[in-house]
Amino acid sequence: MAAQNRTVAVLFVLLAAMTGGAVILMSLDNYAPSAAAYSLSSYLRLDPVEEVVKGGLTAAPAHWNGIEVFYSQTASGNARELPLLAGLSGGQSAFHFVVCNGAGGDNGVIQVAPQWHQQTTFGTTATIRICVIGDGQKNPATNSQIQRTNALIETLSRSFNIGPRQIQYPGNWRL
């Protein structure tokens, strides 16, 4: 009888500890449910980041010295639609890569803008510009967008010897 009481007590303590741990972890989690679930199978269907960066270059790689990540301030879009959504004349935009959120392109897909193929710099800085579809508030970056953007930044910084101090993120970006 004593062994049975001990087993019940151990199971009760184990259940209480697991429940308490789950409550603590949920209270520390500040990510909104709208950030969407991360799916490994959908991530594996995407093109490798190295292919995206090095594929299709029509000019010699420029000497890049920084990376800037910014939000499109739109709920949807892709590399072709963004200049129209932003009202830019001539369909030219100031980004090299677009990371889609599932509305305008598959979630996490990295699209290459013509400016990357031509190694176009904007202004006097040789900064690679990555546009993430969303606004960071009402339409936050999805987990897949964050994973793919971080992988893109890692590949670019390694390929062009760009240090972490030369990488700029939006104010509410999750690393």
ChimeraX attribute file (.defattr): number of C-alpha atoms within 10 A of each C-alpha:
attribute: neighborCount
match mode: 1-to-1
recipient: residues
	/A:1	5
	/A:2	7
	/A:3	8
	/A:4	9
	/A:5	10
	/A:6	11
	/A:7	11
	/A:8	12
	/A:9	12
	/A:10	12
	/A:11	12
	/A:12	12
	/A:13	12
	/A:14	12
	/A:15	12
	/A:16	12
	/A:17	12
	/A:18	12
	/A:19	12
	/A:20	12
	/A:21	12
	/A:22	12
	/A:23	11
	/A:24	11
	/A:25	11
	/A:26	11
	/A:27	9
	/A:28	9
	/A:29	8
	/A:30	8
	/A:31	11
	/A:32	8
	/A:33	7
	/A:34	11
	/A:35	14
	/A:36	13
	/A:37	10
	/A:38	15
	/A:39	10
	/A:40	9
	/A:41	8
	/A:42	13
	/A:43	17
	/A:44	9
	/A:45	9
	/A:46	14
	/A:47	12
	/A:48	15
	/A:49	19
	/A:50	13
	/A:51	9
	/A:52	16
	/A:53	20
	/A:54	13
	/A:55	11
	/A:56	13
	/A:57	15
	/A:58	11
	/A:59	11
	/A:60	9
	/A:61	14
	/A:62	13
	/A:63	12
	/A:64	18
	/A:65	16
	/A:66	21
	/A:67	21
	/A:68	16
	/A:69	21
	/A:70	20
	/A:71	20
	/A:72	21
	/A:73	19
	/A:74	16
	/A:75	16
	/A:76	20
	/A:77	23
	/A:78	27
	/A:79	23
	/A:80	17
	/A:81	12
	/A:82	23
	/A:83	18
	/A:84	15
	/A:85	15
	/A:86	13
	/A:87	11
	/A:88	12
	/A:89	9
	/A:90	8
	/A:91	13
	/A:92	15
	/A:93	19
	/A:94	17
	/A:95	25
	/A:96	23
	/A:97	25
	/A:98	29
	/A:99	30
	/A:100	28
	/A:101	27
	/A:102	18
	/A:103	13
	/A:104	16
	/A:105	18
	/A:106	15
	/A:107	22
	/A:108	26
	/A:109	25
	/A:110	28
	/A:111	19
	/A:112	21
	/A:113	20
	/A:114	19
	/A:115	19
	/A:116	22
	/A:117	18
	/A:118	16
	/A:119	20
	/A:120	18
	/A:121	19
	/A:122	14
	/A:123	8
	/A:124	6
	/A:125	10
	/A:126	16
	/A:127	22
	/A:128	25
	/A:129	21
	/A:130	26
	/A:131	24
	/A:132	30
	/A:133	32
	/A:134	24
	/A:135	17
	/A:136	20
	/A:137	9
	/A:138	11
	/A:139	17
	/A:140	24
	/A:141	28
	/A:142	23
	/A:143	18
	/A:144	25
	/A:145	26
	/A:146	20
	/A:147	16
	/A:148	22
	/A:149	26
	/A:150	15
	/A:151	15
	/A:152	21
	/A:153	20
	/A:154	14
	/A:155	16
	/A:156	20
	/A:157	20
	/A:158	11
	/A:159	13
	/A:160	14
	/A:161	13
	/A:162	19
	/A:163	12
	/A:164	12
	/A:165	8
	/A:166	12
	/A:167	16
	/A:168	15
	/A:169	14
	/A:170	13
	/A:171	8
	/A:172	10
	/A:173	14
	/A:174	12
	/A:175	8
